Amino acid sequence: MKIAVAGGTGVVGRHTVDAVRAAGHEPVVIARSLGIDVSTGAGLAAALTGVDVVIDAVNVETMKASKAEGWFANATNTLLAAEAIAKVRHHVVLSIVGIDQVDFGYYLGKRVQEKAALAGDIPVTILRATQFHEFPEQTLARAKGPIAPVPRMRSQTVAASEVAAELVRLAVGDPQGRAPDIAGPEVHEMPDLARRVLEHAGSKRRVVAFPIPGAAGKAMAGGALLPQGAHTRGRITFDAWLSSRPR
């Protein structure tokens, strides 16, 4: 089977490409760095030739609602239109656990992405995942200087490699609309994870936890981004993941 991974050079996208190969299928990497742009459609027709399934793991760097909503709407519709021409049979979307409970800019964009996918003509499966184990490391990278502000957030962080494997498992199966959420094995406070990342790296930087203002921040701190009810649970703990990272 030929499986295209949109956002195939990103954090989870790279793992997904590897998981496609490991499952014995042929991956096609869709990324702007390779001249294939889901926003403009450039290169999509050629990339999707002979593709059976598309896994959408694209991302945009913004916390602004209007930008996130516009970008995800355009990218999803552009991708679906190209898939229809290529006769792709299954569209798989990577989304985020709890986005219905948190009115935060980026999450509003993910809601739009899900809605556009479900409204399209290509049969769809949506997998919502919790924050990846990489999330605190990424947050620290955005903060400069000896003091690192990290938002108060409860999360059941999950290994990106396990999310990738689940995306591929779903991709080769029948479309199912909303699939069970996937989360890691443990619940953590995000500032605590950031401190462990710095300790692992031998850094003297100091983490300062701060609340995101408003109802969205209160919801994040209160556990709105945790899975509710039955869900797929990963096995790789944060500590196991961290121990594999270079110091």
C-alpha positions, 0 to 999 in steps of 0.5 A: 500500500502507498501511504502519503504523510502530510507533514512528513518531516515534522515531530510525529510525521518523521515517526509516521514515515518510519512506521509506514516502512516498518509495516511493509508499506511505501511512504510518500513524504509531503512537506513544503521543504520538498516542494509539496505545499498543502496550502497552495497545492503545489506538487500535490498532484504528482505526490498523490499519484497512486496513493491509497491513504493520506495521513494528515500530520501537518502543523502551523506555528501560531497561537492566533485563532484566526490564523490557525482556523484559516490555515487549517481550513485552507490546507485541509480543503486543498489536500482533500481536493487533490486526494479526490482527483487522485482517488485516495480512499482514506484520509486520516487526521492527527488531532488533539485530545480535549480541543472541544473543551478549550477555546484556545487559538490553535485548538480552534484551528484543529476543530476547523480541520476536523470539521472540514475533513468530516465534511469532505468526500474522502472517508475519514478517520480522526485520531486525537492524541495528547501532547507528545513527550517532546512538548516540554522540550519544545516549550523550553526551546521557545523561551530564551534566557535563564528563566523559562516560563512554562504554562500550567497544564495537566497532560498525559503525554505520549511518545510520538512514535506510539502515536505514529504506529497507531496512525498507520494501524488506522490508515490500513484499516477501514475509515471509522470517523472518530477513533479512540483517543491515544494518550500516554501512561501517566498524568503530569504537570507540564512545568514538572516535565520541563524541569526534568528535561533541564535536569537531564540536560545538566542545565541551570535554567529555572522553570517558572510555572505560569497560568494561561489567562482566562477560561482556556488556561483554567481548563488546561490547568484543570485537566481538560486536555486529558482523555475522558473515558476509554482510550488507547494507552501508550506504554512508553513513559516520559522518563523512559523517553527522556533517558533515550535523549542525548544529554 
